[in-house]
Amino acid sequence: MALFILIILGLAYCWRSFSFISEFSSPSGIYSFMNKRQQRYGKVFKTFVLGRFSVFMTGREASKMLLAGKDGMVSLNLFYTGQQVLGPTSLLQTTGEEHKRLRRLIAEPLSVDGLKKYFQFINNLAIETLGDWPRRTVLVLEEAFTFTLKVIGNMIMSLDPACEEQEKFRANFKLISSSFASLPFKLPAIDFHSGIQARDRMTNNVLTLLVASHDTTTAALTSLIKFLGLNPAVLEQLRDEHRQIQGNRNGVNLTWSEVNNALHRQAQVINETLRRATISPWFSRKAAQNFEIDGYKIERFDEPPKPFSFLGFGSGQCICPGINLAKLKILVFIYHLYPIVAETL
């Protein structure tokens, strides 16, 4: 008899979870789930969904209590699937001082001043997105989802809205968002399983960008300063270029035009540093086909470099996508270095 009761309870709990997922995924969203139970049980009710008992509350007083209550009274507690997909150190998972610390870290880039540089991009993207709406039938939810992700993708990974990687980013994020309210089973047909896989793909690529952009630029700057210390004549030539630029300028700050048009000697020094120093992380390679190398000879830059002889940032399909960002950071850094260093390093 006890076993029979447990089976009945188990089936009832599973049915409630299936019902929650079904209604949560419907066009009306969680409203349908809440409305049916609110009419039956009142504004506050408890039910079992997605592996745990949860209390659902509606109304102004409930919102005030949950969102503006005292610290420590309640904290965000995602369903198990959401916890697993986002991870324990997510801003949505942490509480107390750790949560405040993470919020401080993201406050600056998301402030009004921090977002100014993205205004024109968002403006142009909105015009482009809305431009063809009058000529076709649109699914507003899908269009809004795509638009917001294009903005986020550009802000955090500089993805072009029309590139293939942006579409992969959108597809993976869609899998992740749909997994938050799903059955907690790692099976191919379950959204939770797809969300975990999509999370891993995105994590791998973000970590790759962080590692690649940090290590190469750090190594290049270190080597460049070392070489300047060993070649005081070159350092003096860079000082002359620096003084000339300062003399021709009205303002005090380095401008984008100067970066592109005036720092000729500095650009040559950077290229020579990249030629002489090994800045790329050491990675082994796996041959995709048979090939042959007859031998090589490193040439100076007196003649145009031969293809694949300048490998500071890789080459071909494997060339570092952050090459221009890295060079810009090095240019600006070295430009401001000259006035504060001694005559010889």
C-alpha positions as MATLAB code, in Angstrom:
seq = 'MALFILIILGLAYCWRSFSFISEFSSPSGIYSFMNKRQQRYGKVFKTFVLGRFSVFMTGREASKMLLAGKDGMVSLNLFYTGQQVLGPTSLLQTTGEEHKRLRRLIAEPLSVDGLKKYFQFINNLAIETLGDWPRRTVLVLEEAFTFTLKVIGNMIMSLDPACEEQEKFRANFKLISSSFASLPFKLPAIDFHSGIQARDRMTNNVLTLLVASHDTTTAALTSLIKFLGLNPAVLEQLRDEHRQIQGNRNGVNLTWSEVNNALHRQAQVINETLRRATISPWFSRKAAQNFEIDGYKIERFDEPPKPFSFLGFGSGQCICPGINLAKLKILVFIYHLYPIVAETL';
ca = [
       0.000    0.000    0.000;
       2.822    2.384    0.899;
       4.562    1.620   -2.404;
       1.328    2.299   -4.282;
       0.965    5.677   -2.556;
       4.567    6.594   -3.409;
       3.988    5.683   -7.053;
       0.823    7.797   -7.167;
       2.636   10.744   -5.557;
       5.565   10.343   -7.939;
       3.273   10.346  -10.963;
       1.459   13.402   -9.614;
       4.728   15.274   -9.116;
       5.923   14.341  -12.620;
       2.598   15.450  -14.095;
       2.888   18.831  -12.383;
       6.384   19.287  -13.803;
       5.252   18.319  -17.309;
       2.289   20.678  -16.969;
       4.559   23.507  -15.823;
       6.984   22.987  -18.732;
       4.160   22.756  -21.264;
       2.418   25.912  -20.101;
       5.698   27.777  -19.526;
       6.609   27.107  -23.180;
       3.204   28.161  -24.526;
       2.585   31.606  -26.116;
       1.054   32.894  -22.858;
       4.076   31.710  -20.876;
       3.875   31.258  -17.128;
       0.699   33.381  -17.001;
      -1.444   30.383  -17.980;
       0.127   28.217  -15.261;
      -0.306   30.913  -12.616;
      -3.834   31.946  -13.582;
      -5.300   28.441  -13.334;
      -3.846   27.788   -9.891;
      -4.476   31.274   -8.573;
      -8.180   30.921   -9.318;
      -8.203   27.610   -7.443;
      -5.820   28.241   -4.517;
      -5.514   32.019   -4.187;
      -2.659   34.490   -4.689;
      -0.175   32.346   -2.748;
       0.113   28.610   -3.346;
       2.691   25.843   -3.102;
       3.252   23.136   -5.690;
       5.928   20.671   -6.790;
       7.698   21.493  -10.071;
      11.036   20.453  -11.549;
      12.190   18.446   -8.576;
      11.250   20.679   -5.650;
       8.396   22.364   -3.812;
       8.027   26.039   -4.690;
       5.768   28.773   -3.340;
       4.258   30.999   -6.042;
       3.161   34.525   -5.090;
       1.351   37.218   -7.060;
       0.267   40.775   -6.368;
       1.876   44.093   -5.436;
       2.650   43.170   -1.830;
       4.358   39.947   -2.893;
       6.489   41.854   -5.402;
       7.462   44.425   -2.771;
       8.418   41.723   -0.279;
      10.505   39.689   -2.734;
      12.192   42.505   -4.641;
      12.639   45.193   -1.983;
      12.776   43.169    1.222;
      15.636   43.110    3.682;
      18.947   41.585    2.603;
      19.044   37.907    3.401;
      15.265   37.436    3.497;
      15.185   35.791    0.087;
      17.775   35.168   -2.616;
      17.503   34.151   -6.230;
      17.294   30.370   -6.455;
      17.061   29.030   -9.990;
      15.648   25.639  -10.790;
      18.221   22.843  -10.859;
      18.553   22.996  -14.643;
      19.263   26.736  -14.597;
      21.805   26.300  -11.803;
      23.677   23.639  -13.754;
      23.708   25.592  -17.011;
      24.892   28.906  -15.512;
      27.291   27.474  -12.935;
      27.806   28.331   -9.238;
      29.773   31.571   -9.797;
      27.176   33.216  -12.048;
      25.842   36.613  -11.002;
      22.407   34.988  -10.841;
      23.683   32.335   -8.425;
      25.814   34.269   -5.959;
      24.539   36.127   -2.891;
      25.769   38.640   -0.328;
      29.184   40.250   -0.751;
      30.142   38.070   -3.715;
      27.021   39.168   -5.570;
      27.789   42.829   -4.812;
      31.381   42.370   -6.000;
      30.266   40.902   -9.333;
      27.754   43.704   -9.821;
      30.494   46.286   -9.262;
      32.636   44.605  -11.916;
      29.977   44.929  -14.600;
      28.676   48.333  -13.497;
      31.233   50.415  -15.414;
      30.862   48.910  -18.925;
      27.074   48.940  -18.531;
      26.863   52.508  -17.222;
      25.532   55.372  -19.355;
      29.060   56.567  -20.116;
      30.216   53.034  -20.871;
      27.373   52.451  -23.307;
      27.891   55.667  -25.289;
      30.276   53.964  -27.682;
      27.635   51.364  -28.552;
      24.858   53.863  -29.213;
      25.494   54.302  -32.927;
      25.768   50.545  -33.457;
      22.464   49.919  -31.665;
      20.819   52.769  -33.567;
      21.950   51.486  -36.969;
      21.022   47.902  -36.111;
      17.521   48.964  -35.070;
      17.041   50.866  -38.337;
      18.277   47.864  -40.310;
      16.113   45.406  -38.364;
      12.931   47.453  -38.710;
      13.590   48.466  -42.305;
      12.023   45.434  -43.957;
       9.192   44.839  -41.462;
       6.557   46.634  -43.614;
       7.281   44.230  -46.488;
       6.813   40.938  -44.644;
       5.076   39.139  -41.805;
       7.262   39.109  -38.707;
       7.374   37.132  -35.474;
       8.049   39.947  -33.017;
       9.410   37.684  -30.275;
      11.924   36.100  -32.653;
      12.940   39.478  -34.109;
      13.390   40.993  -30.652;
      15.400   37.958  -29.528;
      17.697   38.210  -32.560;
      18.128   41.986  -32.233;
      19.086   41.900  -28.554;
      21.534   39.041  -29.101;
      23.225   40.891  -31.963;
      23.817   43.810  -29.609;
      25.127   41.558  -26.832;
      27.304   39.582  -29.239;
      28.899   42.776  -30.530;
      29.467   44.178  -27.044;
      31.099   41.145  -25.451;
      32.734   39.460  -28.458;
      32.708   42.123  -31.225;
      30.641   39.857  -33.459;
      29.470   41.345  -36.738;
      25.650   41.127  -36.903;
      25.789   39.413  -40.300;
      28.619   36.955  -39.654;
      28.270   33.198  -39.346;
      29.588   33.217  -35.776;
      26.729   35.506  -34.738;
      24.224   32.927  -35.965;
      26.025   30.183  -34.030;
      25.981   32.415  -30.946;
      22.228   32.970  -31.343;
      21.500   29.260  -31.830;
      23.535   28.254  -28.768;
      21.985   30.952  -26.600;
      18.501   29.875  -27.654;
      19.267   26.331  -26.494;
      20.569   27.655  -23.181;
      17.541   29.855  -22.486;
      15.107   27.046  -23.292;
      16.891   24.717  -20.859;
      16.168   26.812  -17.754;
      12.735   25.264  -17.309;
      13.209   21.704  -18.527;
      13.423   18.210  -17.122;
      16.827   17.652  -15.428;
      17.839   14.665  -17.549;
      20.973   14.555  -19.702;
      19.317   12.795  -22.619;
      19.620   13.827  -26.299;
      15.935   14.738  -26.638;
      15.829   16.891  -23.475;
      16.394   20.678  -23.575;
      18.594   20.473  -20.472;
      21.092   18.229  -22.291;
      21.177   20.584  -25.302;
      21.597   23.585  -23.001;
      24.616   22.053  -21.249;
      26.250   21.320  -24.611;
      25.565   24.847  -25.878;
      26.955   26.304  -22.633;
      30.177   24.334  -23.072;
      30.571   25.514  -26.680;
      30.140   29.162  -25.711;
      32.404   28.847  -22.672;
      35.161   27.264  -24.731;
      35.133   30.064  -27.300;
      34.991   32.893  -24.744;
      37.917   31.375  -22.821;
      39.827   30.998  -26.095;
      39.334   34.707  -26.833;
      40.504   35.674  -23.341;
      43.614   33.489  -23.444;
      44.573   34.458  -26.986;
      44.070   38.206  -26.516;
      45.933   38.315  -23.191;
      49.020   36.153  -23.703;
      50.091   37.412  -27.133;
      49.842   41.118  -26.313;
      51.607   40.672  -22.975;
      54.489   38.788  -24.585;
      54.803   41.338  -27.402;
      54.928   44.329  -25.039;
      57.516   42.655  -22.826;
      59.756   41.754  -25.774;
      59.414   45.200  -27.339;
      60.555   46.990  -24.175;
      63.456   44.553  -23.843;
      64.594   45.217  -27.431;
      64.345   48.985  -26.932;
      66.606   48.659  -23.901;
      69.147   46.783  -26.021;
      68.959   49.323  -28.875;
      69.178   52.906  -27.512;
      69.554   54.348  -31.024;
      66.148   52.982  -31.982;
      64.670   54.326  -28.756;
      65.978   57.793  -29.623;
      64.408   57.590  -33.092;
      61.079   56.791  -31.458;
      61.524   59.752  -29.120;
      62.061   62.017  -32.142;
      58.869   60.745  -33.740;
      57.042   61.266  -30.467;
      58.265   64.862  -30.128;
      57.312   65.611  -33.742;
      53.764   64.354  -33.214;
      53.448   66.354  -29.985;
      54.621   69.493  -31.773;
      52.068   69.164  -34.592;
      49.097   68.526  -32.299;
      46.559   70.952  -30.907;
      45.169   68.661  -28.207;
      46.915   66.567  -25.593;
      45.561   63.101  -26.318;
      46.620   60.603  -28.926;
      44.084   60.576  -31.755;
      42.826   57.782  -33.971;
      44.177   59.617  -37.016;
      47.684   59.679  -35.503;
      47.531   55.963  -34.751;
      46.775   55.244  -38.393;
      48.905   57.869  -40.137;
      51.725   59.271  -37.971;
      53.342   56.431  -36.009;
      55.382   55.039  -38.910;
      58.618   54.325  -37.021;
      56.743   52.809  -34.121;
      54.841   50.486  -36.462;
      58.167   49.301  -37.912;
      59.505   48.605  -34.419;
      56.413   46.575  -33.565;
      56.724   44.524  -36.743;
      60.404   43.852  -36.070;
      59.558   42.784  -32.516;
      56.917   40.374  -33.788;
      59.412   38.984  -36.283;
      62.138   38.368  -33.722;
      60.119   37.367  -30.669;
      57.943   34.310  -30.192;
      54.715   35.674  -28.781;
      52.190   33.023  -29.789;
      51.479   30.366  -27.147;
      53.081   27.016  -27.890;
      50.520   24.629  -29.291;
      51.163   21.317  -30.953;
      49.622   20.696  -34.369;
      48.048   17.729  -36.055;
      48.712   17.332  -39.766;
      45.522   17.209  -41.822;
      47.381   15.955  -44.911;
      50.872   15.004  -46.098;
      53.175   17.939  -46.909;
      56.845   18.702  -47.389;
      59.164   21.514  -46.185;
      62.438   21.999  -48.060;
      63.979   24.367  -45.524;
      63.707   28.030  -44.563;
      65.717   31.217  -44.124;
      64.589   34.182  -41.987;
      64.803   37.368  -44.061;
      65.042   40.914  -42.770;
      62.366   43.439  -43.698;
      64.575   45.104  -46.339;
      62.567   43.141  -48.899;
      58.832   42.381  -48.812;
      58.336   39.337  -46.580;
      57.485   36.123  -48.336;
      54.140   34.455  -47.606;
      54.082   32.614  -44.272;
      57.406   34.134  -43.162;
      55.794   36.629  -40.755;
      54.010   34.542  -38.153;
      53.711   36.829  -35.151;
      49.967   36.263  -35.039;
      49.798   33.085  -37.076;
      48.734   32.996  -40.706;
      46.132   31.684  -43.081;
      42.893   30.432  -41.574;
      44.553   30.289  -38.143;
      45.607   33.951  -38.055;
      44.740   35.573  -34.745;
      41.368   37.379  -35.079;
      42.501   39.960  -32.527;
      45.615   41.039  -34.468;
      44.414   44.620  -35.032;
      43.252   45.013  -31.432;
      46.583   43.713  -30.164;
      48.558   46.070  -32.435;
      46.392   49.016  -31.396;
      46.945   48.282  -27.707;
      50.693   47.980  -28.269;
      50.832   51.206  -30.310;
      49.005   53.242  -27.688;
      50.905   51.668  -24.797;
      54.344   52.251  -26.311;
      53.415   55.767  -27.440;
      52.697   56.784  -23.854;
      55.730   54.893  -22.570;
      58.424   57.187  -23.997;
      57.835   60.251  -21.797;
      58.079   58.258  -18.564;
      61.136   56.087  -19.181;
      64.758   57.002  -18.664;
      67.000   57.899  -21.573;
      68.063   54.270  -21.725;
      66.094   51.252  -20.548;
];
